[in-house]
Amino acid sequence: MASPVYEGSTEILKSGMLFQIDIIPSVSGYPGTSAESTVVLADAELQRQIQQEYPQMWQRMQARRTYLKETLNIQLSEDVLPMCSTVAYLRPFLLNKDSALVAE
């Protein structure tokens, strides 16, 4: 309801905007499971700034991007930076740290 992304939207997405992204699967027998995480939109200038001022954070973002691309086969625009290691991570059995859903 608070997203600027909807059919017919004329909102302009800009560098520096943060977005909560949700994975809410609709699978019979698995009600209530979901994953939420955060990405930031970053143009080339903001990316350079992050890389220079926060090199460890930049390295974590790039490691997550590599994982998303090479392991999960999720292609992100260069302008989308994952803010944490839980982007596209869904643990359907709540506190069970040994099980996660994987798409092959």
C-alpha positions as CSV (number, residue, x, y, z in Angstrom):
1,M,0.0,0.0,0.0
2,A,2.9,2.3,0.5
3,S,4.8,1.2,-2.6
4,P,5.4,3.6,-5.5
5,V,5.4,0.5,-7.8
6,Y,1.9,-0.2,-9.0
7,E,0.0,-0.4,-12.2
8,G,-0.3,3.0,-13.8
9,S,2.2,4.6,-11.4
10,T,3.9,7.8,-12.5
11,E,6.2,7.9,-9.5
12,I,9.9,8.4,-10.2
13,L,12.3,6.0,-8.5
14,K,15.6,7.8,-7.6
15,S,19.1,6.9,-6.4
16,G,19.2,6.6,-2.6
17,M,15.7,5.3,-2.2
18,L,15.4,2.2,0.1
19,F,12.8,-0.5,-0.5
20,Q,11.6,-3.3,1.6
21,I,11.1,-6.3,-0.6
22,D,8.9,-9.2,0.4
23,I,8.7,-12.8,-0.7
24,I,5.2,-14.1,0.2
25,P,4.7,-17.5,-1.4
26,S,1.2,-18.7,-1.9
27,V,1.5,-22.5,-1.5
28,S,-1.3,-24.6,-0.1
29,G,-0.2,-25.9,3.3
30,Y,2.3,-23.2,4.0
31,P,0.3,-20.2,5.3
32,G,2.0,-17.2,6.9
33,T,5.6,-17.8,5.7
34,S,7.4,-14.9,4.2
35,A,10.7,-13.2,3.9
36,E,11.4,-9.5,4.1
37,S,14.6,-7.6,3.3
38,T,15.9,-4.4,2.0
39,V,17.5,-3.1,-1.2
40,V,18.7,0.4,-2.1
41,L,18.7,2.1,-5.5
42,A,22.1,3.5,-6.2
43,D,23.4,5.3,-9.3
44,A,27.1,5.2,-10.3
45,E,27.9,8.2,-8.0
46,L,26.2,6.7,-4.9
47,Q,27.9,3.4,-5.6
48,R,31.3,5.1,-5.8
49,Q,30.5,6.9,-2.5
50,I,29.5,3.7,-0.7
51,Q,32.6,1.9,-2.1
52,Q,34.9,4.7,-0.9
53,E,33.3,5.5,2.5
54,Y,32.0,2.1,3.5
55,P,34.3,-0.5,1.8
56,Q,33.3,-3.4,4.1
57,M,29.6,-2.7,3.4
58,W,30.3,-2.5,-0.3
59,Q,32.1,-5.9,-0.2
60,R,29.1,-7.5,1.6
61,M,26.7,-6.1,-1.0
62,Q,28.9,-7.4,-3.8
63,A,29.2,-10.9,-2.2
64,R,25.4,-11.0,-1.8
65,R,24.9,-9.9,-5.4
66,T,27.2,-12.7,-6.6
67,Y,25.3,-15.2,-4.5
68,L,21.9,-14.0,-5.9
69,K,23.2,-14.2,-9.5
70,E,25.3,-17.3,-9.4
71,T,23.5,-19.5,-6.9
72,L,19.9,-18.3,-7.1
73,N,19.9,-17.2,-10.7
74,I,18.4,-13.8,-9.8
75,Q,19.6,-11.0,-12.1
76,L,19.6,-7.6,-10.5
77,S,19.9,-4.3,-12.2
78,E,23.3,-2.7,-11.5
79,D,21.4,0.1,-9.7
80,V,19.9,-2.3,-7.1
81,L,22.1,-3.1,-4.1
82,P,21.2,-5.8,-1.6
83,M,21.4,-4.3,1.9
84,C,21.8,-7.5,3.9
85,S,22.3,-11.2,3.6
86,T,18.7,-12.1,3.8
87,V,17.7,-10.7,0.4
88,A,15.8,-13.6,-1.4
89,Y,16.3,-15.9,1.7
90,L,13.2,-17.7,2.9
91,R,13.2,-20.0,6.0
92,P,9.8,-21.5,5.9
93,F,10.1,-23.4,9.2
94,L,10.6,-20.3,11.3
95,L,13.4,-20.8,13.8
96,N,14.8,-23.9,12.1
97,K,18.2,-22.7,11.0
98,D,19.1,-25.9,9.2
99,S,16.4,-25.6,6.5
100,A,15.7,-23.0,3.7
101,L,14.0,-23.1,0.4
102,V,16.3,-23.4,-2.6
103,A,15.3,-23.1,-6.3
104,E,17.3,-25.2,-8.7
